[in-house]
Amino acid sequence: MNQQEAQRLWRYEDGRLYWLVKPSRNVKIGAEAGCVHGNGYREVSINRNTYGTHRLVFLMFHGFMPSKIDHIDNNPLNNRVENLRAATQYSNGWNRRIGNNNSSGVKNVSYSSGKWVVMVQRDKKQHYYGRYSDLAEAAKVAEQARLNLHGEYARHK
């Protein structure tokens, strides 16, 4: 799939793709392309290939399809072009929401031996930012560390 082919097949409107051609007898021109799968992403099938709608939207506007695409707001159904950005596997993970198993309530902060410990990972390496008596102080340190290490991909909640 290339940019010209994608632009020939679909019309983009507010994060959605609509068929400009009739890909099968069951699909009408103008119908929204694809359907939502169990993984939470909208996917489109054409010529026995399946593509995430977010990947096709990115391709249509940027002319290439990176290995990973990050949904800035973490909503896999928000495929507006301004909500999508090229990412690496690592940077895509930096934008994850706080984990369900987080007991401190603060991303990158854990409790150990009576202190709040701040550790932030980047490219498979853990960076240690100290131990704190005060959770609010640890939270500020963790936020700054994420900004330093993850840049625009830093997510704080």
Secondary structure by P-SEA (a helix, b strand, c coil): ccaaaaaacccccccbbbbcccccccccccccccccccccbbbbbcccccccaaaaaaaacccccccccccccccccccccccbbbbcaaaaaaacccccccccccccccccccbbbbbbbcccbbbbccccccaaaaaaaaaaaaaaccccccccc
